[in-house]
Structures are given as C-alpha cells and as structure tokens.
Amino acid sequence: MKSRTDAKKRGLLCLLGLGLLVGQGLEARAQQPQSAARADSLTKATEYYYQGVLAYRTEQARSAYQLLRHAHALAPEDGDIAYLLGRVAADLGREAESLPLLELAYRADSSRRDYGQALVSAYFSRERLQDALRITEQLAKADPDNDDMRYRLVQLYARSGDLKKAIELCGELQEHFKRNVDAYAQVTQMKIQLLRMAGEGSHIFDEHHRRLELFPDDRAANYDYALYLIDRRLDDLLDKFLKDRQRQGFLKPVDAVALRVHQAVDRKKYADAERLLASVNQDTTLLTVEKLQLWALISSSQQEAENALLQDQYLPYVEQLVKLDPKAALQYYVRLLRYKERYREAIALLEPASKQRADEPWVWDEYFQDAVGLEDEALIGRVAREALRYVPTDWRYHITAASELYTAGKREEARVALERACQEVEPKTGIGPGRILGLLADLYASGTQEERAKADEYYEAALAAYDSDPEVLNNYAYRLAKAGQELAKAERLAGQAVKLSPKAAHILDTYAYIYLRLKNYTLAKLYQRKALDEAGESASADMYEHMGDILAAEADWAEAERYWTLAEAAYQKKLAEPDLEPSQAEELRATLPTLKKKINDAKKKIQRQQR
C-alpha cells in the first residue's frame, strides 16, 4: 500500500500536469523486495527524479540535468530516469551523452513508444539512419495504424536509399487517405518527390491525374496539376485543362488568370505576367496573400534571386492591396519598406496601426525595428513602453524601457523594471532572458555593498539562461578580476567572450587586464595592444591606464608614464561631458589621484635611471 506521502506527491505531480513523466519503472521497482540499502537508494533516486521533472517542466534545464544525474547515479538501470536525463542532455547540446541514455531507456522497456521515438530522433540527428530505421520499423510493427510512424518510415527509407520501399509505403498511405483531401495531398507530394529521385518522372502525371479524379473540386489539386503542365511546357494540355475546369466549375476565372501569370513567368514574359496580375489585383475573390506572392515571384524571377526585394516598379500594386485589404497586406508592405530603409514611410503606416491593431504582436515588432532603423532614441523608447502593454513577453521592449530609465538617472526604477522583466519574459532561456539577468547583475555590481554581494548570483543565472552572450561573459570576468577573485574562472569567461567578439576593444581590454592580474605580462601586453588598435581614437581611459600598468610591471617607466598621461587626459575629457551622470563623475574623480600618483612615481623612476 502506498503511503499518504506518496499519494500526496502523486497528486501534486498530476496537479502540475506532470503525471505522464512519473516513472513507471520507478514505481514498479519500489514494489519489488529490496535490500535496505537498495531501497534507500531508490527512494533518493525517486526524490531526485521528481525534482528533476519539476525543474524540466519549469524550463530549468540545467537544474533538471543535475538532479537527474544524481537520480541516474543512484538507479543506473532505471529507464524512466535514463530517458528524461537523455532528453535534457540533448536539449543542452550534450548529444554524445544523450544517446547512450536513450538507448538504455529503450532496452529497459522497448514497448514505450516515447522511448523509441526519442531514440529514433537521436539516431537521425547523428546520421545513424540504419539504426533509426530499425527502431522505427519495430515501432510501426507494434502500432500499424500510427500514420506519423509510417511517415517517418517513408523519410527513413528515402534517406537510406531504399526509394522502392519508400514509394510503396507512400502508395499504402494514399489508399488509407483516399477520403482525406489534405492528407492525400501531402502523401502525393511526398511520393512525387520520391519518383523524381528514383528517375521515374513518367509516373508523376498519373499521380496528379489520380488525385484530380479523387478530388475534382479541390483547388490545390487543380493548381498543382496546372503547375505541372506549365513546368513540362505542355501548353496545349494546359489550355484545354483551364477551359474545361472553368466550364465544369472547378476553377474560377481569376484562378485561371493566376495560373497564366505562373506560365508567363516560366516563359520569362514578365510584361505579360504584370499585365495579367494587374488585371485581377483588385479582385477580392483571389486572396491578397496569393497576389503578394505572385508579385514577389514576378520580381524575384527577373533578379534570379529567391529572396530579392520587390522591385520598385511593382510597389504601386502592393500599395493598392494595402488600401483594399490592410489586414492581409500591411505587414508585408511595411516590412518591405523597412528592408528598403524607408523607415519614415513605414512608421507613418504603423503609427495608426498600433492604435487599431494593438493586440497583434507583429505591429509592435515592425514599429520597434523601424524606430531602431531611424535611430530615433525618443521614438524607440516610446514604442517599447507602449509595446509592453500588449506584448509583455518580448525581452527587447523590457531592456529598452529599463535602459531609458537608467539613462535618466532612475537606477532603482530600472532595477525594478528588469526584475519585472524576469517574471514576464518568455521563454525563460535564450539571449533575451540572459541579457536581462546580465544587466541586473551589472546594476547590482555597481550598487551598495549589499547589492554587490548579489551580483555574482545574477551573472551565474544569466549564463545559465544563455551562455554565449559576450557582454555578460566580459562583465562577469572583469568583476572577478577587479576583485582579485577566481582569476582562472575570469580568464575562462573572458576567453569565451573574445572568441565570440574577437574585435571588441573593451572585451580585449578585459582579457589583457586579467593576464595582468595573473602576472602574465607577455599576453597582457599582446591583448592590450590589440584592444587599443581596435579602439583607435575612441580608446577609453581604462585601456590606456591598463597598458601603463602592464608596462610598469615590466619596469618600462617611460612608456608607462606616456600611457598613464593619455589615460589622465581621457578621464579629464570624460569629466567635461555635459551629460555625465553624477555617480560616474564622482567615480572618475576618485580615480584621478591614484593615477596622478602613478605618473609622478614613474617620473621619479625615470629621473633615477637618467642619473
């Protein structure tokens, strides 16, 4: 009999929607006679497993990974633990570690479809196609009515070179879907691709014809057949087909015109294509999105580039569609204007759209990007603030709004805004959440002694959310180096930052500073020179001062004095800036006496050397 504690735990998991992940293997083992030590290990493994499930479902992949590793160490043969640990490891990019775990899980219970499917995906991603095929065949045999499994089998047969089996299986699926127009179309398209790969193109006509016989009034089937005739240059058959289908009511006249546009483009008769499409541009029976696609096709075909921007000569037709159907055409048009760097025109359209269609996230995305393109800081801030009312999950708006507060000297409000962002932004991992946590860490690092104590915690959280942001890596490394703490870790973090941004002067400066603290003056000088070269005339006072410190460590006092003097001049120039924040000015003034002492000491040492 289960204890009341077990029942409560089970109830909590079900309440959280975690019931499917509760280990069947764990429960089965718990019911078997065990030694006291073994029972204790399984109990601890179960606890770690449940905690890992919770962490995984709340998108704390790294925490889940550590918890599940503990569980796996205590119950190394348990399939449920191995399966979930394998999935989490794969999510974290640990493919080599993931595969053996998923294999273990499948060996433990090959009747579990989720185990098999996860293992197939792992084999597929590592190009172990025969292994993936073997497991998929087993799964398909155990569940012959599973269409998804049979689709996967078709793909695997094709990838492994057994086109005959893939085509045969497509035929079986077609028979199965003879009454399902969409599924039949999907399978037929797959079969046509396989026939081309197998050099059996002569059968493609039959596939289109059979589909039309089964679904004569299906618009997509009629279009696909007509496009096949166009591709094969079977103009006489196309003429007859279009005439007959219109007479039978299976194609509208506007559809026939659209297909003639495709034919004209295929023949490189672009003027004819423009004339034909212009004739139906205001016909509302043809979807706006299809007309936009056709204008893009006409334009890109002439430029021989699939992603080429729409040529200006076709813009009036798109403007016509915006007036006719703004809901369908506006997003395409403003994005096109942005790509052409016509930001003001896009903003003129997006300003009213942000009032009328405020609940559509794309409006704010386009509006924000156009404001950034225009480099209008006031507009960027206003758009971000307004966007947060409707799209609170987008990290860009939170960071912009918080940065605006910080720049205005409202440090505490900026901190609160970033703390709120941590709660609202989705997902919880990735560059955005990582950057938000990194900015919070920077704020705490520059705060009171109590706040500074929290900085490392936030830097670690930032890297757990996203470990490839060079700014977070750099700032964390510099903080550790300034404090003289964990210099080996600081070197590793800064090294990662340099790999990600090898030409960023401030990051090279951090790397050099860490080598200075490690007393590796050769590498320190090498990276400091790189930093100064990259910075050029915009080199900061810190960069000059660090170079002076490195040279002083090598007793090159003349050069050290020169760089420290440059640093002093840079500090004075910074202090003269009218918009310098009081806290920054105070920090700079506190730095100057120490720097002046360095310069004076260097001068004295130079004088002694000259005597």
C-alpha positions in Angstrom: 0.0 0.0 0.0 1.3 3.5 -0.9 1.9 5.9 2.0 0.0 9.1 2.4 3.2 10.9 1.5 3.4 9.0 -1.8 -0.2 9.7 -2.6 0.3 13.4 -1.9 3.3 13.6 -4.1 1.5 11.8 -6.9 -1.4 14.2 -6.5 0.9 17.2 -6.7 2.5 16.0 -9.9 -0.9 15.4 -11.5 -2.0 18.8 -10.5 1.1 20.3 -12.1 0.5 18.3 -15.3 3.5 16.1 -14.8 1.7 12.8 -14.5 3.0 11.4 -17.8 6.6 11.9 -16.7 6.2 10.0 -13.5 8.4 6.9 -13.8 6.5 3.6 -14.3 9.8 1.9 -13.8 10.4 3.6 -10.5 7.0 2.6 -9.2 7.5 -1.0 -10.3 10.9 -1.3 -8.6 9.5 0.3 -5.5 7.0 -2.6 -5.2 9.7 -5.3 -5.5 11.5 -6.7 -2.4 14.7 -4.8 -2.0 17.6 -4.7 0.5 17.5 -1.8 2.9 20.4 0.0 1.2 18.9 -0.6 -2.3 15.5 0.6 -1.1 17.1 3.8 0.3 18.9 4.4 -3.0 15.7 4.0 -4.9 13.9 6.4 -2.6 16.5 9.0 -3.0 16.6 8.4 -6.8 12.8 8.9 -6.9 13.0 12.2 -5.0 15.7 13.5 -7.3 13.7 12.3 -10.3 10.5 14.1 -9.2 12.5 17.3 -8.5 14.2 16.9 -12.0 10.7 16.6 -13.6 9.6 19.8 -11.9 12.7 21.7 -12.9 12.4 20.4 -16.5 8.7 21.4 -16.8 9.5 24.9 -15.5 12.3 25.3 -18.1 15.2 25.0 -15.7 17.1 22.6 -17.9 20.4 22.9 -16.1 18.9 22.3 -12.7 16.9 19.3 -14.1 20.1 17.9 -15.6 22.0 18.0 -12.3 19.1 16.5 -10.4 18.6 13.7 -12.9 22.3 12.9 -12.9 22.1 12.3 -9.2 19.0 10.1 -9.8 20.7 8.1 -12.5 23.8 7.5 -10.4 21.5 6.0 -7.7 19.4 4.0 -10.1 21.6 3.5 -13.2 19.3 0.8 -14.8 16.0 2.8 -14.5 14.6 3.5 -17.9 12.4 6.5 -16.8 15.4 8.3 -15.3 17.7 7.5 -18.3 15.0 8.6 -20.7 14.4 12.0 -19.2 18.1 12.6 -18.5 18.8 11.8 -22.1 16.2 14.3 -23.3 17.5 17.0 -21.0 21.1 16.3 -22.1 20.0 16.6 -25.7 18.3 20.0 -25.0 21.6 21.2 -23.5 23.6 20.2 -26.6 25.2 17.1 -24.9 24.4 14.8 -27.8 27.2 12.3 -27.1 25.9 11.9 -23.5 22.2 11.8 -24.5 22.4 8.9 -27.0 23.6 6.1 -24.6 20.9 7.1 -22.0 18.1 6.9 -24.6 19.5 3.5 -25.7 19.5 2.3 -22.1 15.9 3.5 -21.7 14.7 1.7 -24.8 16.5 -1.5 -23.7 14.8 -1.3 -20.4 11.3 -1.1 -22.0 11.0 -1.3 -25.7 7.2 -1.2 -25.5 7.3 2.5 -24.6 6.7 4.5 -27.8 8.1 7.7 -26.3 11.4 5.9 -25.6 11.6 4.6 -29.2 10.7 7.9 -30.8 13.3 9.8 -28.8 15.9 7.2 -29.7 15.0 7.4 -33.4 15.3 11.2 -33.3 18.8 10.9 -31.6 19.9 8.4 -34.3 18.5 10.5 -37.1 20.4 13.7 -35.8 23.6 11.7 -35.7 23.1 10.3 -39.3 22.8 6.7 -37.9 20.0 6.0 -40.4 20.0 2.2 -40.3 19.7 2.3 -36.5 16.9 4.8 -36.8 15.2 2.7 -39.4 15.5 -0.5 -37.4 13.8 1.1 -34.3 11.1 2.8 -36.5 10.2 -0.5 -38.2 9.8 -2.1 -34.7 7.5 0.8 -33.6 5.5 0.7 -36.8 5.0 -3.1 -36.5 3.8 -2.7 -32.9 1.4 0.1 -33.9 0.5 -0.4 -37.6 -2.3 2.3 -37.5 0.1 5.0 -36.4 0.3 7.3 -39.5 3.0 9.5 -38.1 5.3 6.5 -37.7 4.7 5.5 -41.3 5.5 9.0 -42.5 8.8 8.7 -40.6 9.4 5.3 -42.2 9.0 6.9 -45.6 11.5 9.5 -44.8 14.0 7.0 -43.4 13.7 4.7 -46.4 14.3 7.6 -48.7 17.3 8.9 -46.7 18.8 5.4 -46.5 18.5 5.0 -50.3 15.6 2.4 -50.4 13.4 4.5 -52.6 11.4 1.5 -53.8 10.2 0.8 -50.2 9.5 4.5 -49.6 7.4 4.7 -52.8 5.5 1.5 -51.9 4.7 2.8 -48.4 3.5 6.1 -49.9 1.1 4.1 -52.1 -0.2 2.3 -49.0 -0.7 5.7 -47.2 -2.5 7.0 -50.3 -5.0 4.1 -50.1 -5.5 4.8 -46.4 -6.2 8.5 -47.1 -8.5 8.3 -50.1 -11.2 10.2 -48.3 -8.9 12.8 -46.7 -8.1 15.5 -49.2 -5.3 17.2 -47.2 -3.6 14.0 -46.0 -3.8 12.5 -49.5 -2.2 15.7 -51.0 0.6 15.6 -48.5 1.4 12.0 -49.3 1.1 12.5 -53.0 3.6 15.4 -52.9 6.0 13.2 -51.0 5.6 10.4 -53.5 6.2 12.8 -56.4 9.5 13.9 -54.9 10.5 10.2 -54.4 9.5 9.4 -58.0 11.8 12.2 -59.2 14.6 11.0 -57.0 14.1 7.4 -58.4 14.2 8.7 -62.0 10.5 7.6 -62.5 9.2 11.0 -63.6 6.9 9.5 -66.2 4.6 8.3 -63.4 4.2 11.9 -61.9 1.5 12.7 -64.5 -0.5 9.7 -63.3 -0.2 10.8 -59.6 -1.7 14.3 -60.4 -4.4 12.7 -62.6 -5.4 10.2 -59.9 -5.6 13.0 -57.3 -7.9 15.0 -59.5 -10.1 12.0 -60.1 -10.5 11.6 -56.3 -10.9 15.3 -55.5 -12.1 17.1 -58.7 -13.2 20.2 -56.9 -10.1 20.6 -54.7 -8.5 23.9 -55.7 -5.0 22.8 -54.6 -5.2 19.6 -56.7 -6.2 21.7 -59.8 -3.4 24.2 -59.2 -0.8 21.5 -58.7 -1.8 19.8 -61.9 -1.8 23.0 -63.9 1.7 24.0 -62.5 3.0 20.5 -63.5 1.7 21.1 -67.1 3.4 24.6 -67.1 6.7 23.1 -65.8 6.5 20.4 -68.5 5.7 23.0 -71.2 2.5 21.1 -72.2 0.7 24.3 -73.3 -2.0 22.6 -75.4 -3.0 20.4 -72.4 -2.9 23.4 -70.2 -5.2 25.4 -72.5 -7.7 22.6 -72.6 -7.5 21.9 -68.9 -8.1 25.5 -67.9 -11.0 25.8 -70.3 -12.6 22.5 -69.1 -12.2 23.2 -65.4 -13.7 26.6 -65.7 -16.7 25.2 -67.7 -17.1 22.5 -65.1 -17.0 25.0 -62.2 -13.9 23.5 -60.6 -11.7 26.7 -61.3 -12.8 30.3 -61.1 -11.8 32.7 -63.9 -9.5 34.5 -61.5 -7.7 31.3 -60.8 -7.1 30.7 -64.5 -5.5 34.2 -64.7 -3.3 33.5 -61.7 -2.1 30.3 -63.4 -1.4 32.2 -66.6 0.8 34.5 -64.5 2.8 31.5 -63.5 3.0 30.4 -67.1 4.2 33.9 -68.2 6.9 33.9 -65.5 8.1 30.5 -66.5 8.4 31.7 -70.1 10.2 34.9 -68.8 7.4 37.1 -70.3 7.4 39.4 -67.4 5.5 42.3 -69.0 2.7 39.8 -69.8 2.8 38.5 -66.2 2.5 42.1 -64.8 -0.4 42.9 -67.2 -2.3 39.7 -66.2 -1.8 40.1 -62.5 -2.7 43.8 -62.6 -6.0 42.9 -64.2 -7.0 40.9 -61.1 -5.2 42.9 -58.5 -8.4 44.3 -57.1 -10.4 41.1 -57.5 -11.3 40.1 -53.9 -12.0 36.5 -54.9 -8.3 35.9 -55.2 -6.7 36.0 -51.7 -4.4 39.0 -51.1 -1.6 36.8 -49.8 -1.6 34.9 -53.1 -1.4 38.2 -55.1 1.5 39.3 -52.9 3.3 36.0 -53.5 2.7 36.4 -57.3 4.2 40.0 -57.3 7.2 38.7 -55.4 7.5 35.8 -57.9 7.5 38.2 -60.9 10.1 40.4 -59.3 12.4 37.7 -57.9 12.4 35.7 -61.1 13.8 38.6 -63.1 16.5 39.2 -60.5 17.3 35.4 -60.4 17.3 35.6 -56.6 14.6 34.0 -54.5 14.9 36.5 -51.6 15.4 39.6 -53.6 13.5 42.7 -52.6 10.4 43.6 -54.6 11.4 45.9 -57.4 10.1 49.5 -57.1 8.0 49.2 -60.3 5.7 46.8 -58.5 5.2 48.8 -55.3 2.2 50.7 -56.5 0.3 47.4 -56.9 1.2 46.4 -53.3 0.1 49.9 -52.1 -3.2 49.2 -53.9 -3.6 45.9 -52.0 -2.9 47.7 -48.7 -5.8 50.1 -49.3 -8.0 47.2 -50.4 -7.1 44.7 -47.7 -4.9 46.3 -45.0 -5.3 43.3 -42.6 -3.6 41.0 -45.1 -1.2 43.3 -46.9 0.1 45.8 -44.4 2.6 43.6 -42.7 4.2 42.6 -46.0 4.3 46.2 -47.2 5.8 47.8 -44.0 8.4 45.0 -43.8 9.3 45.7 -47.5 9.7 49.4 -46.7 11.9 48.6 -43.8 14.1 46.3 -46.0 14.4 49.3 -48.4 15.3 51.5 -45.4 12.2 53.7 -46.0 11.6 53.9 -42.3 9.5 57.1 -42.1 7.0 55.7 -44.7 6.6 52.5 -42.7 6.2 54.4 -39.4 3.5 56.6 -40.9 1.5 53.5 -41.5 2.4 51.7 -38.3 1.5 54.7 -36.0 -2.3 54.3 -36.7 -2.0 50.5 -36.9 -0.5 50.5 -33.3 -3.8 52.0 -32.1 -6.2 50.0 -34.3 -4.4 46.6 -34.1 -2.5 46.9 -30.9 -3.1 43.3 -29.9 -1.2 42.0 -32.9 2.5 41.5 -31.9 3.9 41.9 -35.4 2.7 45.6 -35.4 5.0 46.4 -32.4 7.8 44.3 -33.8 7.8 46.2 -37.1 7.2 49.6 -35.4 10.1 49.0 -33.0 12.5 47.8 -35.7 11.7 50.9 -37.9 12.3 53.2 -34.9 15.7 51.5 -34.4 16.4 51.8 -38.1 15.6 55.5 -37.9 17.9 55.8 -34.9 15.3 57.9 -33.1 16.0 57.2 -29.4 12.9 59.0 -28.2 10.7 57.1 -30.6 12.4 53.8 -29.7 11.7 54.3 -26.0 8.1 55.4 -26.6 7.4 52.4 -28.8 9.0 50.0 -26.3 6.9 51.4 -23.4 3.7 51.1 -25.4 4.5 47.7 -26.7 4.9 46.3 -23.2 1.2 46.8 -22.5 0.4 44.3 -25.3 3.5 42.1 -25.7 5.0 41.8 -22.1 6.8 38.6 -23.1 9.2 40.3 -25.5 12.6 41.0 -23.9 13.6 43.8 -26.3 10.9 46.1 -25.0 11.8 45.4 -21.4 15.5 46.1 -21.9 14.8 49.3 -23.9 12.4 50.6 -21.2 14.8 49.8 -18.4 17.8 51.3 -20.2 15.8 54.5 -20.7 15.1 54.7 -17.0 18.8 54.1 -16.2 20.0 56.8 -18.6 17.5 59.2 -17.0 19.3 58.6 -13.6 16.4 56.4 -12.3 18.5 53.5 -11.3 16.1 52.0 -8.8 13.2 52.1 -11.2 15.4 50.5 -13.9 16.2 47.7 -11.4 12.5 47.1 -10.7 11.7 47.1 -14.4 14.4 44.4 -15.0 13.1 42.4 -12.1 9.6 42.5 -13.6 11.1 41.5 -16.9 12.5 38.3 -15.4 8.9 37.4 -14.4 7.2 38.3 -17.7 9.6 37.4 -20.5 9.0 34.1 -22.2 10.8 31.8 -22.8 13.0 31.8 -19.7 16.1 30.8 -21.6 17.9 32.3 -24.5 19.7 35.5 -25.3 16.9 37.8 -24.1 16.5 36.4 -20.5 20.3 36.0 -20.3 20.8 39.7 -21.2 18.1 40.9 -18.7 19.8 38.9 -15.9 23.2 40.2 -17.1 22.0 43.8 -16.9 20.6 43.2 -13.4 24.0 41.8 -12.4 25.7 44.9 -13.8 23.3 47.1 -11.8 24.0 45.1 -8.6 27.7 45.1 -9.2 27.7 48.9 -9.3 25.5 49.3 -6.2 25.8 49.2 -2.5 28.0 46.6 -0.7 24.8 44.5 0.0 23.8 44.7 -3.7 27.3 43.9 -4.9 27.0 40.6 -3.0 24.1 39.6 -5.2 25.9 40.4 -8.5 27.7 37.0 -8.9 24.4 35.2 -8.4 22.8 37.1 -11.2 25.8 36.6 -13.5 25.6 32.9 -12.9 21.8 33.0 -13.6 22.4 34.9 -16.8 24.9 32.4 -18.1 22.6 29.5 -17.1 19.9 31.1 -19.3 22.3 31.9 -22.2 26.0 31.1 -22.0 27.1 32.8 -25.3 26.5 36.5 -24.6 29.9 38.1 -24.9 28.9 41.2 -22.9 27.7 39.1 -19.9 30.8 36.9 -20.0 33.0 40.0 -20.2 31.4 41.9 -17.4 31.4 39.0 -15.1 35.1 38.3 -15.9 36.0 41.9 -15.3 34.2 42.0 -12.0 36.0 38.9 -10.8 39.4 40.3 -11.9 38.8 43.7 -10.3 38.0 41.9 -7.0 41.1 39.6 -7.5 38.8 36.6 -7.1 38.7 33.3 -9.1 41.2 34.6 -11.7 41.3 31.2 -13.5 37.5 31.4 -13.9 37.7 35.0 -15.0 40.3 34.0 -17.7 38.0 31.3 -19.0 35.0 33.6 -19.2 36.9 36.4 -20.9 38.4 33.9 -23.3 34.9 32.8 -24.3 33.9 36.4 -24.8 37.0 37.1 -27.0 36.1 34.0 -29.2 32.6 35.4 -29.6 33.7 39.0 -30.2 37.3 38.9 -31.3 37.4 42.6 -32.4 35.6 44.2 -29.5 38.1 46.5 -27.9 36.5 46.5 -24.4 36.5 42.7 -24.3 40.1 42.5 -25.4 40.9 45.0 -22.7 39.3 42.8 -20.1 41.3 39.8 -21.3 44.5 41.8 -21.1 43.6 43.1 -17.6 43.1 39.5 -16.3 46.5 38.5 -17.7 48.0 41.5 -15.9 46.4 40.2 -12.6 47.8 36.7 -13.4 51.3 38.4 -14.0 51.5 37.0 -17.5 52.8 40.3 -18.9 53.5 39.0 -22.4 49.9 38.0 -23.1 48.6 41.0 -21.2 50.6 43.4 -23.5 49.6 41.4 -26.6 45.9 41.7 -25.9 46.1 45.3 -24.6 47.8 46.4 -27.9 45.0 44.6 -29.8 42.4 46.4 -27.7 44.0 49.8 -28.4 44.4 49.1 -32.1 40.7 48.1 -32.4 39.5 51.1 -30.3 41.6 53.6 -32.3 40.7 57.2 -31.3 37.8 56.0 -29.2 40.1 54.2 -26.7 38.9 54.6 -23.1 40.9 55.9 -20.2 40.8 52.4 -18.7 42.6 51.0 -21.8 45.4 53.5 -21.6 45.7 53.0 -17.8 45.9 49.2 -18.1 48.6 49.5 -20.8 50.5 51.7 -18.4 50.1 49.2 -15.6 51.4 46.4 -17.8 54.5 48.4 -18.9 55.1 49.4 -15.3 55.1 45.8 -14.3 57.9 45.3 -16.9 59.7 48.4 -15.5 59.3 50.3 -18.8 58.6 53.5 -16.9 58.9 55.9 -19.8 56.2 54.1 -21.8 54.1 53.5 -18.7 54.2 57.3 -18.0 53.1 58.0 -21.6 50.1 55.8 -21.4 49.1 56.9 -17.9 49.2 60.5 -19.2 47.0 59.6 -22.1 44.6 57.9 -19.5 44.5 61.1 -17.4 43.7 63.2 -20.5 40.9 60.8 -21.4 39.5 61.0 -17.8 39.5 64.8 -18.0 37.8 64.7 -21.3 35.1 62.4 -19.9 34.6 64.6 -16.9 33.9 67.6 -19.2 31.0 65.9 -20.9 27.8 67.8 -20.0 25.5 64.8 -19.7 27.8 62.7 -17.5 25.9 61.2 -14.6 26.9 62.5 -11.1 27.7 58.9 -9.9 30.1 58.4 -12.8 31.7 61.8 -12.3 32.3 61.0 -8.7 33.9 57.6 -9.6 36.2 59.3 -12.1 37.3 62.0 -9.7 38.1 59.3 -7.1 40.3 57.5 -9.7 42.4 60.6 -10.7 44.5 60.9 -7.5 45.7 57.3 -7.8 46.5 57.8 -11.5 48.4 61.1 -10.8 50.5 59.3 -8.2 51.4 56.6 -10.7 52.5 59.3 -13.2 54.6 61.1 -10.5 56.2 57.9 -9.3 57.1 57.0 -13.0 58.7 60.4 -13.5 60.8 59.9 -10.4 61.9 56.4 -11.5 62.8 57.8 -14.9 64.9 60.5 -13.3 66.8 58.0 -11.2 67.5 55.9 -14.3 68.9 59.0 -16.1 71.4 59.8 -13.3 
